[in-house]
């Protein structure tokens, strides 16, 4: 399944890391555009100059690790979404032949509009829970890696359920907490 990752799931860091690690385990093939990566960077820059610099490095790493993920979309004048600033996400999905758009902005991507283009809207928590139910060992590996990275970064022990809940993945956190 080819999925366009909206900027809101590329940033925050933990959500992006969970998604991309799941993608490496075969959950899906990620797709984005340069504009989506720039939105991620602007979101990080709103926090601080340091976060802007970190995002720049992370974006370079993501591009290096996923060289085929970035799609140069083309403008479609006939598309409409409730938030005109999100039309580029739909354009990217159409141009890339994506199966879905992964987003937490449900109201900005109505299913009836997306389905008219053969595209699904997926929220990361439900999608990852579905993948975990079929591939629990793969997602336990992902959770172990995410937890270790968070502990290394903070210098403090982390509870995977709480970490994923704070990131917007509460159902996945609950599922994985019972498995690890």
PyMOL commands that set and color helices and strands:
alter all, ss='L'
color gray80, all
select helices_A, chain A and resi 7-10+13-24+34-45+49-65+84-96+106-108+111-115+124-134+136-154+160-167+170-177
alter helices_A, ss='H'
color red, helices_A
select strands_A, chain A and resi 2-5+29-31+100-102+120-122
alter strands_A, ss='S'
color yellow, strands_A
deselect
rebuild
show_as cartoon
